[in-house]
């Protein structure tokens, strides 16, 4: 009996092999195109995943696990012939226990759907990538996603209590659990976070949840100098305030949003700063006024504050849709928006932003800048015609140079999008620059121990 027949014995009608069914899996949200799968399988429980993985392991069959397909680095497409293991069938919220600050969920649950359910109990799950409408719990764990609220709440790794995982050979393991603290040997839960599906298949996640903020307020300010935007977060932290959200947009991004939303921005503004704070009903106005005054010291073109939920929600949705709005401004079918994802210490933001903006000009590239300045995360969105080799050479050189800028300032080549296909060379360069090349070798050894045949998400993270 051949491999596909064996696979169908396990998963029956949930195995898809027609080209028509598999074409959607050639792409994710990145600009890469993958290899057409041999099959797409959609299991519905952990035991089924275990049987599938054992079959693939015995047949040396590559497996790429797929959640919402929102990867921006090519993590969720095949780099060689194999199967796609879709977790779309793992879409249940199994338990919400506010008394334990706990939600037990399957990996295919969309982040927005999870937060809609939690909100009914007055709770939320803080990790908040811009793709939260499509992104799944499992996918966000696999890249250690951050998002807009990471300024205050940190990234996904801070909110994972435990994971149920199926290993490459089909073994089922349980890391961590239901408690808020645990000190029992190596932290294998943390090892899985950010591993991009190269070490195991997550089939259940135990998430820490938190009460919704009592009150929120926002300060918005427009600037003509990018250094002032970068300076803002350090100035706010100096007065003991940690914003829940601290974002910036450049003029290209503002123009793009004007064309795709009802929002309007001052014509003389080059950069927009958005800063949200949370507090109690008794102190929110005092905190908001403190932020307003401190940002005013940076001499913005204009500044305002609000606690109007409608106004705040409209801009919040627009910021989350910034990348999508840029995609709508592409001039040809072969033009893509290649997104960089560097991070630097907050105190280094003014220098980093100025240097990155200059590099874009030097390479003759149209680069839209926005990002999460609350945690030093800069997204460089490069308009690039992928069909033109000379342009892609400039794009690759620009990506390398902004990666070097970030690392030289104490940061990293990737903040929240992961490595995938796109940033493998950048990752190696980062550790060479840090005189820590053996780190890559350690990663390879860990991969070999957990997945000896290397069948899980081949061609990702490591060369």
N, C-alpha and C positions, 0 to 999 in steps of 0.2 A: 504493500500500500504506500502511495507516495505521500509527500508532506501535506499537500493541500487536502487530501482525503482524510488524513489523520486530524488535521485542524478542524475540518467540518464535523468529524465525529465528536469533537469536544464542544464546538460552538454552533453547529448547525446552521440555521439561516442567518446567524449573525456574522458569518464570514462572507465578505464581498470580494469578488474577483473580476467583475466586468470593468473595462476601461472607463466607462461612463461613471461608475460609482467611485472609482479611485482617482480620477483627475483632480477633484478638489484637494487631495492630499499632496499634490505636487508643490503646493505653495503654503506659506504661512504669511505673517504680516511683514516679513523681511522682503528684500528685493531679490532673493535667491529663488531658483527653481530646483526642486529636488528630483530624485529618481522615482519613476512610477513604481508603486509597491507591487509585490507579488500578490499580496492580499491585504485587505483591511478587516480586522476582527474587532468586534464590539462586545466584550464580555460583560457580565452583569454581577459577578460576585468574586470574592477573593480566591475561592477554591478553583474557579474556572481560570482565573489569571495564572494561578499556580500550575495548572495542567498545561496551559498554553506555553508558559515559560519553560517548563521541563521539556516539552516537545521541541521548542526552538533551540534549547541548549543542546539536546541530544543530536540535533541536525545542523548545528552551527549556523543557525538562521538569524541574521541581524534583526533587531526589534527596535523600533522607535515608538515611544509612548507619546500620545497626543492628547492634549486637553482642549483648550479653546482655539488653538492655532494662532495665538496672538504674539508669538515670538518675533522679535525684531532683529534677531541675529541668526536665524535659520536653525534654531534648536529643534523644531518640531517637524522637519522634513527629512526624508531619507537621503543620505549621501552615497549609498550603494544599495543594490537590490536586497530587499528584505520585506518584512511585514510592518504595517502600522497597527499598533495596539491602541485603539481609541477608548478613552474612559468616559465617553458621552453617556454610557449607561449607568455610571456611578454618580447619580445626581440627587441623592437624598441627604437632607439634613436629619441625622438620626436622633440627635438629642440637643436640647438647650437647657443648661442648668445654671441659672444666674447665681444661685447660692454657692456654686463652685467656680464661678467665672469661667465656664466651660461650654464649648459647643463641640459636638462630635459630628463630623461631616464626611461625606464621601468626596473624592478628589474632583469629580466632575461638576460640583456645585459652582455656579457662577458667583463671583464676589458680590455683585450688586444684589443678587437674589438672597444671599446669606444675610446681608445687612438689612434688607427689607424685612426679613423674618425676625432678626434680632431687635430691630427698632420697635416692634410690637411689645417687647418686654423692657424697653428703655435702655438697650445695650447696643454695642456695635463691635465690629472687628476692624481695628484701625488700619492695617495695610490697604493702600488705596491707589493702585496704579491707574493711570489714565484709561487703560483698556478694561476697567473693572466690569463693564457691561458684558464683555466677551470672555475676559480672563477667568480661569477656574482656580479653585483653591489649590489643586495639585500643581498646576502650571506655575502659579505664583510662588509656591514653595520651591519648585525646582530651580527658579532663578533668584530666590531670595528677594522678591519684588519689594519695592518701597512705595513710591508715589507721593502724593501731595502732603499727606499727613505725617510723613516720616520725620519731618523737622522736630516734632514733639514726641511721637510714639515709636520711632525707630522703624526698622524694616521687618520683613516677615519672620526672620529668625527669632525676634523677641517675643513672638506670639504663638510659637509652636510648642506644645507640651509633650506631644507624643505622636508617633506614626506607626501604622501597620504597613509593612513593606513585603513585597514578593521579590526575592532575589533572582538573579539570572538563571539559576539552576532549578527554580521552582520552590525553593524553601521559603516558608512564611516566617517572618520575624516581627517582633513588636518592640519598638524603641520608645522609652519614656512612658507616659501614661496620663492619668487624669489630674495629677496634683500640680500645684504651682511651683513646687521645688522638689528637687531630686538629686541625690549625690551618690549614685550607685554605678561606679565604674566609668569607662569612657563614654563620652556624650555622643552616641551614634546617631541620635536624633539630629544634632547639629550637623553631622557629617552629610546627612541626606539633603539638608537645606542648601540650595544653590548648586546641587550636583547635576542638574539639567537632564535627569533621566538616565544618567550613565552608570548609576550604582544600584538601582532598584526601581520597582514599580510601586508607588504609593497607592494603597487601596482604602485607607481610612486616616483621617487626621483629627487630633485632639487639640483644639484651638483655645487659647486664652481670649476671653472677651471682656469688655470694659463698659461701665456705665456711660451713656451719652453725655456730652458736656451740658451743663445747665444752661449757660448762655454763651453766645458768640458775638464777636464784633470784628469789623474789618477797617483797616487803613489802606487806602489806595493812593499812590503817588506817581507822578510822571517826571521823568528826568531827561536831560540832554546828554549826560555823561554816564557811560556804562560803569565807570569806577565807583560812582556814588551808589549805584544799585548794589554793587558787590559789597560795599562798605556797610550797607544798612543792617544786615543780620548781626554782624559783630557789635555794632552800636547798640542794638536792642538787647543783646545778651548781656552787655555790660551793665544794664540797669536791672538785671535779674529777671527778665521776661523771656520765656521760651514760646514763640509763636507756634500754633498748631499747624499753620500753613504759611509759608513764605515763598512766593513765586515771582518770576519776572518774565516779561515778554519783550522782544525787540520790535522795531517798526515793521519789518517784513511780516512778522506773525500778527501784529495788530491789523495790518492791511488785509491780511488773509481772513481774519475773523470778521472784519467789517463786510467782506464780500459773501460770507456764509452765515452770518447771524444778524440780528438787529442791533448789535452793539456799535457804538461810535466812539472814536478816540480823538483827543486833541491833535490837530495836524502838526503842531510844532513839537510834539513829544516823540522822542526816539525810543524811550524805554518805559515800561510800566512795572511798578512794584505793587504786589498784593500781599498784605500781611494780615492773617486772621489770628485772633487771640480768644481764649476761652477762660471763663471764670464763673463765679457765683453771681446771682442776680444783684447781690449787694455790692460787688466790687468790679463788675465788668466795665462800667463807665469810667471808673478811675484808671483801670488798666489800659483801656482804649485811649484815653486822653494822654497817658504816659507815652504810649507808642506814637501817637500823633505828634506830640511835641518833639520827641527824639528824632523822628524822621524829618520833621520841619527844619531841624538844625542842618540838614544836608542840602538845603536850598533847592527843593524840587520846583519844577515849573508850576505844578499845582498839586494840591493834596486834599483829600476828603476822608471822612470816616462815616461808617454806617453800621446799624444793627438790623437793618431791614432784611428779613430772610429772603424775600423775593429778589431783591437786588443782588444779594450775595450768591444765591443759588444760580442766577443767570450767568454771572461771571465765572462761577465755579464750573458750570457745565461747559462754558466756552473754553476755559483753560484746559479741561480734560479733552476737549475736541480739537485742540490746537494742531496736533499732528495731522488729523484727518482733514482739517481745513487747508493745510499746506498741500496735501495730496491733491486736492481739488484744483490747485493752481498750476498743475503740471501742463507744459505746453505741447508735449508729444506723447505718444503711447509708450515710447521707450525711455522717457524721462521718469526717474524714480526720486524718492526722497530718502537718502541714506542718513540714518540718524546715529550720531555719536552720543556717548553716555559716560563722559568722564566725571570724576569727582575729585575735589580738593578740600583741604581744611577750610572752614568758613573764613578764617582770617586771611586766606590767600586768594579769595574770590576776586578782589579788584584787579590784582595782577593777572590772574588766570583769564578773566573775561577780556581784558584789554589785549592780551597776547593772542588769544584764540580768534578774536575779531580781526586782528591784523593778519594772521595766517590765512584766513579766508580771502581777504583782499589780495594778498601776495600770490595766491594760487588762481586768482581770477574766478573764484567760485561764488555762486549765490548761496549764502548760508544764513538760515534763520535761526536765531538763538532764543531759547526759552529754557526754563528749568526750575529745579527745587533749590533755591539758594539757601533755604533754611538748613540744609545739610550739605551744601557745597556741590550739588549735582547739576551739571550743565549739559543740556541737550543741544548738540550742533546738528541742525537739519540741513543737509547738503542736497541741493538740486543737481542731479547728475543723469546724463543720458548714458545708460549702461551699454548702449550699442556703439558708443564712440570710445575707442581704446585710449585715446589721448586724454579725454576727460576723466576716465576712470583712474588713469595714472595719477592725475592731480588729486583726485579724491582719496586714493590710497595714501599718497604722500601727506596730505592734510590730516588724515586720520592718525597716521604714525606720529606726526608732529604734535597734535593736540594731546595724544597719549603721553608723549615725552614731557610736554608742559605739565600735565597733571602729576606724573610720577615725580618729576623734579621738585614739585611744590609739596610733596608728601602725600599725594593722592593715588588714584588708580585709573586704569583704562576702562573699567566698567563699574558702574555704581549699582545698577539694578536690572539691566537687560540681560546679563549673563554673557557668556563667551560664544557659544554656538559654533557655527562655521566661520563667522565673520572675524572674530577677534582672537583666533588662536595664535597668530604671529604676534599680535599686540601683547597677549598675555606672556609669552616667552620673553619678549623684549622688556616688559615691566620687571620681571624677576632678574634679568641680566642687569638692568639699571640699578636694582636694589642689592646687587651682589648676593643674590639668593637663588641661583640657578637650580640648586638641589631641591628647591621646593617643587619644581615641575617633576623631578624624578620621584619625589615622595608621592605626588599625586598619581603618577603612573603605577607605582608599586601598590598603592591602595586599590586602584582600579583593578589591577591584576589579581589581587587577593579576593576581592568581592565578586569580580566577573572575569574568571580566568580565560575564557574564550573571547572576551571582548565583544559580546553580541549586543549589548545595550547601547543604543544611540551612538553607533560607530561614527567616527569622523567629527565628533563634537568635543570642545574644550581643549583636548590634547592632540598634538600633531601625531 
